[in-house]
Amino acid sequence: MKPNRSLLLLCVCQALFLTNNVTFIAINGLVGLRLAPAGWMATLPVMGYVVGGALAAAPVARLQARWGRKRSFQIGLVVAALTAAGGALAVSRGSFWGVLAATVLAGFYNANAQLYRFAGPELVAPEHKAKAISLVMAGGVAGAFIGPNLANATRDWLPAPFAGAYAALVGVALIGLAVMSTIRFPPHVAAAPGSDQGRTVAELARQPAFVVAIAAGALAYGVMNLLMAATPLAMQRCGLPFSDAAMVIQWHVLGMFVPAFFTGHLIQRFGILPIMAVGAVLNLACIVIALTGLEFERFLAALLLLGVGWNFLFTGATTLLTTTYRPQERMRAQGTMDFCVFTTTAVTSFASGALVTTQGWFLLNLGSLVPLALVVMALTWLWRRPAARALA
């Protein structure tokens, strides 16, 4: 597949989106820990971002169905700029609830930008959709480098710690808005009243592949977020400096997105389900390493494996979902998946802060075995069905 100009520009937008996300990951928990009324509330700003995404998932799907990809994505980037400015103001004023409100509203951008991976296949021939999904997600590699370094470089720009990092994200969003305006998406045709709207979510859910794609994608994101959101807090409690936590997050995000350069090829060669199974094994390896010690090197190795495992599972789940719906059902199916992903991530964002501050890193990792076991059970169930032979 030869990437076209619009697909490459969408990869740039993905890189800027991940810059925003990784910066949030690096600073939101620490800002929360400094400003929250109680320690267990430290990751509420992290949770707020994904709660906002969950609340916005359905409205964004309807917005895209009515106005098209481009206009919805542009609105999301405007919201990103405004909420980043709100976050900087709230941190400067020492307002925990202001930070929380800004991150919840920023979830609208999160819900929009999560759909970049589904917009990619619409820019290429149908036989290249897995590679297009993978390539768009590979744009996150730049975010892995820019995000942690941006957070580290701008944390003291303003008098209040990390207020400058939020302010820097205003610029990131405006750059994204400029790039998005140059992308040419296929012409959008809104569905006419009374036209065939396709199957309902309940009807789509009668397909085992649809159920497994959403369950595996949501739980994979949940496990990843459970451990990732807690890592800066756990490392701080172990006496490790913020620069070490930023480096661990950077390598984790590299693990999430560097494999995207070849995950699509692996899926085409070996099948969707085998690649997802490898992702589950890598997540298990992450947990094993995390349980063996609290040194910087173990945090680094565990989070790197967590990132690669997430990539295989989530790219596979996204590709699997695209096999289950018709064109007129795409917004409905994609919105359902992202709502489930955001909801699961919201729960784990809150749980990560509560567990790591009250129960510790060890029990947090043991608890993450439960959703991982559910992923393995779901993949095994689908693998044994005769209709799944084409996916393996």
C-alpha positions as CSV (number, residue, x, y, z in Angstrom):
1,M,0.0,0.0,0.0
2,K,1.3,3.4,-1.0
3,P,0.1,6.0,1.6
4,N,-1.6,9.1,0.0
5,R,-1.2,12.7,1.2
6,S,-4.5,12.7,3.2
7,L,-3.6,9.5,5.0
8,L,-0.2,10.9,6.0
9,L,-1.7,14.1,7.2
10,L,-4.2,12.1,9.3
11,C,-1.1,10.4,10.8
12,V,0.2,13.9,11.7
13,C,-3.1,14.6,13.4
14,Q,-2.9,11.3,15.3
15,A,0.6,12.3,16.4
16,L,-0.7,15.6,17.8
17,F,-3.6,13.8,19.5
18,L,-1.2,11.5,21.2
19,T,1.0,14.4,22.2
20,N,-2.0,15.8,24.0
21,N,-2.9,12.4,25.6
22,V,0.6,11.5,26.7
23,T,1.1,15.0,28.2
24,F,-2.2,14.5,30.1
25,I,-1.0,11.1,31.3
26,A,2.3,12.5,32.5
27,I,0.8,15.4,34.4
28,N,-2.8,14.9,35.3
29,G,-2.2,12.4,38.1
30,L,0.6,14.5,39.6
31,V,-1.5,17.7,39.4
32,G,-4.4,15.8,40.9
33,L,-2.1,14.5,43.7
34,R,-1.0,18.1,44.5
35,L,-4.4,19.7,44.3
36,A,-6.9,17.0,45.3
37,P,-8.6,17.2,48.7
38,A,-7.7,13.5,49.3
39,G,-5.0,11.3,48.0
40,W,-7.4,8.7,46.5
41,M,-8.8,11.4,44.3
42,A,-5.5,12.0,42.5
43,T,-6.4,10.3,39.3
44,L,-9.8,11.8,39.0
45,P,-8.5,14.3,36.3
46,V,-7.3,11.2,34.4
47,M,-10.7,9.6,34.8
48,G,-12.4,12.8,33.9
49,Y,-10.8,12.8,30.4
50,V,-12.1,9.4,29.6
51,V,-15.5,10.0,31.3
52,G,-15.8,13.0,29.0
53,G,-15.0,10.8,26.1
54,A,-17.6,8.2,27.1
55,L,-20.3,10.9,27.4
56,A,-19.3,12.4,24.1
57,A,-19.0,9.1,22.1
58,A,-22.7,8.9,21.1
59,P,-23.0,12.6,20.3
60,V,-19.8,12.5,18.2
61,A,-21.1,9.5,16.3
62,R,-24.3,11.4,15.5
63,L,-22.3,14.6,14.6
64,Q,-20.1,12.7,12.2
65,A,-23.1,10.9,10.6
66,R,-24.8,14.3,10.0
67,W,-21.8,16.6,9.2
68,G,-19.1,14.3,8.2
69,R,-15.6,13.4,9.5
70,K,-13.8,16.6,8.8
71,R,-16.1,19.1,10.4
72,S,-16.5,17.0,13.5
73,F,-12.7,16.6,13.8
74,Q,-12.3,20.3,13.5
75,I,-14.8,21.0,16.2
76,G,-13.0,18.5,18.4
77,L,-9.7,20.4,17.9
78,V,-11.3,23.7,18.8
79,V,-12.6,22.1,22.0
80,A,-9.0,20.8,22.7
81,A,-7.6,24.3,22.5
82,L,-10.2,25.8,24.7
83,T,-10.1,23.1,27.4
84,A,-6.3,23.2,27.5
85,A,-6.4,26.9,28.2
86,G,-9.0,26.2,30.9
87,G,-6.7,23.6,32.5
88,A,-3.8,26.1,32.6
89,L,-6.0,28.7,34.2
90,A,-7.4,26.2,36.8
91,V,-3.9,24.9,37.7
92,S,-2.7,28.5,38.1
93,R,-5.5,29.2,40.5
94,G,-5.0,26.0,42.4
95,S,-8.5,24.7,41.6
96,F,-8.7,20.9,41.6
97,W,-12.3,21.1,40.4
98,G,-11.4,23.4,37.6
99,V,-8.8,21.0,36.4
100,L,-11.4,18.2,36.6
101,A,-14.0,20.2,34.7
102,A,-11.5,21.1,31.9
103,T,-10.4,17.4,31.5
104,V,-14.0,16.2,31.3
105,L,-14.8,18.7,28.6
106,A,-11.6,17.8,26.8
107,G,-13.1,14.3,26.5
108,F,-15.1,15.7,23.5
109,Y,-11.8,16.0,21.6
110,N,-10.8,12.5,22.8
111,A,-14.0,11.0,21.4
112,N,-13.4,12.7,18.1
113,A,-9.8,11.9,17.7
114,Q,-10.2,8.2,18.7
115,L,-12.1,7.9,15.3
116,Y,-9.0,8.9,13.3
117,R,-8.2,5.2,13.2
118,F,-11.5,4.4,11.5
119,A,-11.2,7.4,9.1
120,G,-7.9,6.1,7.8
121,P,-9.4,3.1,5.9
122,E,-11.8,5.4,4.1
123,L,-8.8,7.0,2.5
124,V,-7.5,3.8,0.9
125,A,-8.7,0.8,-1.1
126,P,-10.8,-1.7,1.0
127,E,-8.1,-4.4,0.8
128,H,-5.6,-2.1,2.6
129,K,-7.9,-1.2,5.6
130,A,-5.8,-3.1,8.2
131,K,-2.6,-1.4,7.0
132,A,-4.4,2.0,7.1
133,I,-5.6,1.5,10.6
134,S,-2.1,0.4,11.7
135,L,-0.4,3.4,9.9
136,V,-2.7,6.0,11.5
137,M,-2.0,4.5,14.9
138,A,1.7,4.6,14.1
139,G,1.4,8.4,14.1
140,G,1.4,8.1,17.9
141,V,5.2,7.4,17.8
142,A,5.8,11.1,17.5
143,G,3.5,11.7,20.4
144,A,5.6,9.3,22.5
145,F,8.6,11.6,22.0
146,I,6.9,14.9,22.1
147,G,4.5,14.4,25.0
148,P,6.8,13.5,27.9
149,N,9.4,16.0,26.7
150,L,6.8,18.7,26.3
151,A,5.5,18.0,29.8
152,N,9.1,18.1,31.3
153,A,10.1,21.2,29.3
154,T,7.0,23.3,30.1
155,R,6.2,22.2,33.6
156,D,7.8,25.4,35.0
157,W,6.8,27.9,32.3
158,L,4.3,29.4,34.6
159,P,4.5,29.9,38.4
160,A,2.2,27.0,39.2
161,P,3.8,23.6,38.4
162,F,2.5,22.1,35.2
163,A,0.3,25.1,34.3
164,G,2.7,25.7,31.4
165,A,2.2,22.2,30.1
166,Y,-1.5,22.8,29.7
167,A,-0.8,26.1,28.0
168,A,1.5,24.4,25.5
169,L,-1.3,22.0,24.5
170,V,-3.3,25.0,23.2
171,G,-0.6,25.4,20.5
172,V,-0.6,21.6,19.8
173,A,-4.4,21.8,19.2
174,L,-4.1,24.8,16.9
175,I,-1.5,23.1,14.8
176,G,-3.8,20.0,14.6
177,L,-6.6,22.3,13.4
178,A,-4.4,23.7,10.7
179,V,-3.4,20.3,9.5
180,M,-6.9,18.9,9.6
181,S,-8.2,21.7,7.3
182,T,-5.9,20.4,4.5
183,I,-7.1,16.8,4.6
184,R,-9.5,15.6,1.8
185,F,-12.0,13.1,3.1
186,P,-14.4,11.3,0.8
187,P,-17.5,13.5,0.1
188,H,-20.0,13.1,3.0
189,V,-23.6,12.3,2.1
190,A,-25.9,12.5,5.1
191,A,-28.6,9.7,5.2
192,A,-31.9,10.8,3.8
193,P,-35.0,10.5,6.0
194,G,-36.5,7.1,5.5
195,S,-33.4,5.6,3.9
196,D,-32.0,2.2,5.1
197,Q,-30.2,2.9,8.3
198,G,-28.9,-0.6,8.7
199,R,-29.0,-2.8,11.7
200,T,-29.4,-1.6,15.3
201,V,-26.7,-2.1,17.9
202,A,-28.7,-5.0,19.4
203,E,-28.8,-6.7,15.9
204,L,-25.1,-6.1,15.4
205,A,-24.4,-7.6,18.8
206,R,-25.8,-10.9,17.6
207,Q,-22.5,-11.4,15.8
208,P,-19.9,-13.1,18.0
209,A,-17.1,-11.2,16.3
210,F,-18.8,-7.9,17.1
211,V,-19.0,-8.8,20.8
212,V,-15.5,-10.0,21.0
213,A,-14.0,-7.0,19.1
214,I,-15.7,-4.6,21.6
215,A,-14.9,-6.7,24.7
216,A,-11.3,-7.3,23.8
217,G,-10.8,-3.6,22.7
218,A,-12.3,-2.2,25.9
219,L,-10.6,-4.6,28.3
220,A,-7.2,-4.2,26.5
221,Y,-7.5,-0.5,26.9
222,G,-8.7,-0.9,30.5
223,V,-5.7,-3.1,31.5
224,M,-3.3,-0.7,29.8
225,N,-4.8,2.4,31.4
226,L,-5.0,0.7,34.8
227,L,-1.3,0.2,34.9
228,M,-0.2,3.3,32.9
229,A,-2.2,5.9,34.9
230,A,-0.8,4.5,38.2
231,T,2.8,4.3,37.0
232,P,3.8,8.0,37.7
233,L,2.2,7.8,41.1
234,A,3.8,4.5,41.9
235,M,7.2,5.7,40.8
236,Q,6.9,8.9,42.9
237,R,6.0,6.8,46.0
238,C,9.1,4.8,45.3
239,G,11.2,7.9,45.4
240,L,12.0,8.0,41.7
241,P,12.2,11.5,40.0
242,F,9.6,12.8,37.5
243,S,12.2,12.6,34.7
244,D,12.3,8.8,35.3
245,A,8.5,8.6,35.1
246,A,8.4,10.7,32.0
247,M,11.0,8.3,30.4
248,V,9.0,5.3,31.3
249,I,5.8,6.8,29.9
250,Q,7.7,7.7,26.7
251,W,8.9,4.1,26.2
252,H,5.5,2.8,27.0
253,V,3.9,5.0,24.3
254,L,6.7,3.9,21.9
255,G,5.7,0.3,22.7
256,M,2.1,1.3,21.9
257,F,2.7,2.8,18.5
258,V,6.0,1.7,17.0
259,P,4.6,-1.8,16.3
260,A,1.8,-0.1,14.3
261,F,4.3,0.2,11.4
262,F,4.0,-3.5,10.9
263,T,1.0,-4.8,12.9
264,G,-1.2,-4.4,9.8
265,H,1.2,-6.6,7.8
266,L,1.2,-9.2,10.6
267,I,-2.6,-9.3,10.7
268,Q,-2.7,-9.8,7.0
269,R,-0.2,-12.6,7.1
270,F,-1.2,-14.5,10.3
271,G,-4.8,-13.4,10.9
272,I,-6.6,-11.2,13.4
273,L,-7.1,-13.6,16.3
274,P,-3.5,-14.9,16.5
275,I,-2.1,-11.4,16.7
276,M,-4.6,-10.5,19.4
277,A,-3.5,-13.7,21.3
278,V,0.1,-12.6,21.2
279,G,-1.0,-9.2,22.6
280,A,-2.6,-11.0,25.6
281,V,0.6,-13.0,26.2
282,L,2.7,-9.8,26.2
283,N,0.3,-8.2,28.7
284,L,0.8,-11.2,31.0
285,A,4.6,-10.8,30.6
286,C,4.3,-7.2,31.7
287,I,2.4,-8.1,34.9
288,V,5.0,-10.8,35.7
289,I,7.9,-8.3,35.5
290,A,6.0,-5.6,37.4
291,L,5.5,-8.1,40.3
292,T,9.2,-8.8,40.6
293,G,10.4,-5.5,41.8
294,L,10.2,-1.7,42.1
295,E,13.4,-0.6,40.3
296,F,13.3,1.9,37.4
297,E,14.4,-0.9,35.0
298,R,11.4,-3.1,35.9
299,F,8.9,-0.2,35.5
300,L,10.5,0.5,32.1
301,A,10.4,-3.1,30.9
302,A,6.9,-3.8,32.2
303,L,5.4,-0.6,30.6
304,L,7.2,-1.3,27.3
305,L,5.7,-4.8,27.1
306,L,2.3,-3.4,28.1
307,G,2.4,-0.9,25.2
308,V,3.3,-3.6,22.6
309,G,0.6,-6.0,24.0
310,W,-2.0,-3.2,23.8
311,N,-1.1,-2.4,20.2
312,F,-1.6,-6.0,19.1
313,L,-4.8,-6.4,21.0
314,F,-6.4,-3.0,20.1
315,T,-5.3,-2.9,16.5
316,G,-6.6,-6.4,16.1
317,A,-9.9,-5.6,17.9
318,T,-10.4,-2.5,15.7
319,T,-9.7,-4.5,12.5
320,L,-12.1,-7.2,13.7
321,L,-14.8,-4.7,14.3
322,T,-14.6,-3.4,10.7
323,T,-15.6,-6.9,9.5
324,T,-18.9,-6.8,11.3
325,Y,-20.8,-3.8,9.9
326,R,-22.0,-2.3,6.6
327,P,-21.2,1.2,5.5
328,Q,-24.4,2.7,6.7
329,E,-23.8,1.1,10.2
330,R,-20.2,2.3,10.6
331,M,-20.9,5.3,12.9
332,R,-23.2,3.2,15.1
333,A,-20.7,0.4,15.4
334,Q,-17.7,2.6,15.9
335,G,-19.5,4.8,18.5
336,T,-20.5,1.7,20.4
337,M,-17.0,0.4,20.6
338,D,-15.6,3.7,21.7
339,F,-18.3,4.2,24.3
340,C,-17.3,0.8,25.8
341,V,-13.6,1.7,25.6
342,F,-14.1,5.0,27.3
343,T,-16.4,3.6,30.0
344,T,-13.9,0.9,30.8
345,T,-11.0,3.3,30.8
346,A,-12.9,5.7,33.1
347,V,-13.4,2.9,35.6
348,T,-9.8,1.9,35.5
349,S,-8.6,5.5,35.7
350,F,-10.3,5.9,39.0
351,A,-9.4,2.4,40.2
352,S,-5.7,2.9,39.4
353,G,-5.4,6.0,41.7
354,A,-7.5,4.5,44.5
355,L,-5.6,1.1,44.4
356,V,-2.1,2.4,44.0
357,T,-2.5,4.9,46.9
358,T,-4.3,2.5,49.2
359,Q,-3.3,-1.1,48.2
360,G,0.0,-0.6,46.4
361,W,1.6,-1.5,43.0
362,F,1.7,-5.2,43.7
363,L,-2.1,-5.7,44.3
364,L,-2.9,-3.3,41.4
365,N,-1.0,-5.7,39.1
366,L,-2.6,-8.8,40.5
367,G,-6.0,-7.2,40.0
368,S,-5.2,-6.5,36.3
369,L,-5.1,-10.3,35.8
370,V,-8.9,-10.4,36.0
371,P,-9.7,-8.4,32.8
372,L,-6.8,-10.0,31.0
373,A,-8.3,-13.4,31.8
374,L,-11.6,-12.3,30.3
375,V,-9.9,-11.2,27.1
376,V,-8.3,-14.6,26.8
377,M,-11.6,-16.3,27.4
378,A,-13.3,-14.2,24.7
379,L,-10.6,-14.9,22.1
380,T,-10.8,-18.6,22.9
381,W,-14.6,-18.6,22.6
382,L,-14.5,-16.9,19.2
383,W,-11.6,-19.0,18.0
384,R,-13.6,-22.2,18.5
385,R,-16.5,-21.1,16.4
386,P,-16.5,-22.3,12.8
387,A,-17.1,-18.8,11.4
388,A,-13.9,-17.6,13.0
389,R,-11.6,-19.7,10.7
390,A,-11.3,-16.8,8.3
391,L,-10.0,-14.6,11.1
392,A,-7.3,-17.0,12.2
